[in-house]
Amino acid sequence: AGPVESKKEAAMSELVPEPRQKPVVPMKPMGINASLLGYIGIDTIIEQMRKKTMKTGFDFNIMVVGQSGLGKSTLVNTLFKSQVSRKSSGWNREEKIPKTVEIKAIGHVIEEGGVKMKLTVIDTPGFGDQINNENCWEPIEKYINEQYEKFLKEEVNIARKKRIPDTRVHCCLYFISPTGHSLRPLDLEFMKHLSKVVNIIPVIAKADTMTLEEKTEFKQRVRKELEVNGIEFYPQKEFDEDLEDKTENDKIRQESMPFAVVGSDKEYQVNGKRVLGRKTPWGIIEVENLSHCEFALLRDFVIRTHLQDLKEVTHNIHYETYRAKRLNDNGGLPPMTVETEENHESNL
Amino acid sequence: SPYQNEEKRNLSLGGHVGFDSLPDQLVSKSVTQGFSFNILCVGETGIGKSTLMNTLFNTTFETEEASHYESAVRLRPRTYDLQESNVHLKLTIVDAVGFGDQINKDERQVSPIVEYIDTQFENYLQEELKIRRSLFNYHDTRIHVCLYFITPTGHSLKSLDLVTMKKLDSKVNIIPIIAKADTISKSELHKFKIKIMSELVSNGVQIYQFPTDDEAVAEINSVMNAHLPFAVVGSTEEVKVGNKLVRARQYPWGVVQVENESHCDFVKLREMLIRVNMEDLREQTHTRHYELYRRCKLEEMGFKDTDPDSQPFSLQETYETKRKEFLGELQRKEEEMRQMFVNKVKETEAELKEKERELHEKFEHLKRIHQEEKRKVEEKRRELEEEMNAFNRRKVAVETLQSQSLQATSQQPLKKDKDKKNRSVVTQSQPGACLSSSKVMITKTSVEPLNCTSWWEAIQCCSCLVKSATWREGFL
């Protein structure tokens, strides 16, 4: 195990690009135009903001849901290129499968290019593994709502923390078993309930068990079924901000999703390069090769382009919905909002 | 926590993941939404506030000079949309008009300013407390920085300055600046700055300190902190110096260049305010000044963070009792209004009834008059009819008499025959005339000669018309 790992690390370092230059705060205007008085410097606020956010760091909480053995932990490890999730195979084999759905949240601090991220992976062992899986989404829904509650409590404090710790689930990867037929009733039930409280990204696990045609067909069928059942997965149509967003997201929703992924944390030599992959007698499946599977699409989507948006939708929409409901329900009085009170005041 | 939670540990990455793009993702969202920046300018009228704003942002915001005769201090906010490359800035400049102009410079100078700042905090707080809220596209009007303009006397701060700054330092980031710095010599300026800073310190005024915790900016910021208050000169006029056009003020004895750091601290102010610390000013406003306001306000309203376990509930309970109270009050007022309305309706109803009655009476009265008149007219008509009948009877009587008398005098046949002939001619030529045998008196006027030359001839002629003027209606 020792020498293999060090070799792996050495090889991995080749894949790490040059660390990003720390941005310098411009003291004199760059690119002075002909008129001496043209530049004010308002656009430096971008740099100022970026530096501040880098200093404070980011929180990101990702939940994985699916039956055991679908490769959830492997996928998360592949996504974040480190052992963020302990695989079941690594555990003591004598550990029984939990009788109910358990929620395990494991936090790590990872850094890249000067950006510090506190990543929390929330695992849900036991989901869908029982004989009777009725309401097995309830503990998960409960957990998600508890995080919203925690945040709300902090927010309504009189003396508030400068930065409220964010444990809310920003993204839930739901693993669909690659049966090739259709979604299972459990899948539909879970997604129906949870798509209203959290961003769900459905993924087709272990996609290397399907041929290209089977994959395309399966994806189409899954999309159809989700639509028929009124399940809005992330990115939700109703939150598209402008036309640009809409066209970009439409493409993702109607063509790419659900992403058919393969995960791996082992490396192999292919064409002189070291790649992450799965070795089989008939060939090596390269995880980051787009013609083999859609892992790279998922990674780019979740991490490189939509990570901030996932957090914002969680904060501005899911959390606000929870908060509004909570403030309304509590007390059982007719839902009269604070704003109505204000209106009344002004009328009187 | 019932969930298995491991301690956060640092992990090293085995490759490029890509979340280093996160700041970019975040910033690009902010860029799309745009930024707000709100500056409050406090200083005597004519001290150069508008000129400085124009110089800082390189546009002409203000065109007219402010009046010196304001009756009270009022706050005048003006919002502008600026854009530089892809950054949209919603800049609001708030002017404290009339500050320092009143004869009696009591607290009415400062309280409008404090009120304005508090109102912006209040508006934000109200939005934050709403059940359905939209904070992410809320136009932030909270004051991010207050530029306090000090008159360049060269001696010390005025008491109004100290009082004002003391009142504002817990509510807003204050950056004191010495205005019209070209009226003080370098050595005087140096002494003046020291005096000002020591007075501020001895009076416990907390001005804004440029942050020194970030290594990238710590050095420049700490240097700048030592140069406070900035001695500035503003100008939008351009003067040729050497072979360049620079913003400056031209005097007979020389040219004061705005952007020359040995002439004044304008460049330093611009660097600090815009290019280095704009974001920090915004952050401090939100995390320090606003939070303080919020805390005080909520405590004032009766909310307390007593039990850490039941915070939402205690907030909720207090909120609910207040809500009940308020609802009760509301109901009472509603009842009052309804009562008032009912009374008014009754009154109006009574009035209307009265009017109706009056109207009815009038109508009856008129009706009676009308009937009276009708009766009178009816009577008159009857009288007239009677008269007519009486007359007819007399006429008939007279005619019978005449015809009798005519028969009696049959010795004058010619005349009579003539008469008869005339009569019959006349009667025949008259269309629709009644062929009666009674005599009719024909006057000259009743004959209209058409062909004949004399009256006699006309009478005998058939083609001449006879006017019916002398004929009584009864005979037609």
Interface residues (C-beta under 8 A of the other chain):
Chain A: K8 E9 M12 L15 V16 P17 R20 K22 V24 V25 P26 M27 L36 L37 G38 Y39 I40 G41 I42 D43 T44 I45 I46 Q48 M49 R50 K51 K52 T53 M54 K55 F58 F60 L79 F80 K81 S82 Q83 V84 E102 I103 K104 A105 I106 G107 H108 V109 I110 E111 E112 G113 G114 V115 M117 K118 Y143 L152 K153 V156 N157 I158 A159 R160 K162 E241 R299 D300 I303 R304 T305 H306 L307 Q308 D309 E312 N316 E320 R323 A324 R326 L327 N328 N330 G331 L333 P335 M336 T337 V338 E339 E341 E342 H344 L348
Chain B: Y3 Q4 N5 E6 E7 K8 R9 N10 L11 S12 L13 G14 G15 H16 V17 G18 F19 D20 S21 L22 P23 D24 Q25 L26 V27 K29 S30 V31 T32 F35 L56 F57 N58 L82 E84 S85 N86 V87 L89 Q126 L129 K130 I131 R132 R133 L135 F136 D214 A216 V217 I220 E238 K244 L245 V246 R247 E259 R270 E271 I274 R275 V276 N277 M278 E279 D280 E283 T287 E291 R294 R295 L298 E299 F303 K304 D305 Q311 P312 F313 L315 Q316 E320 R323 K324 F326 L327 L330 K333
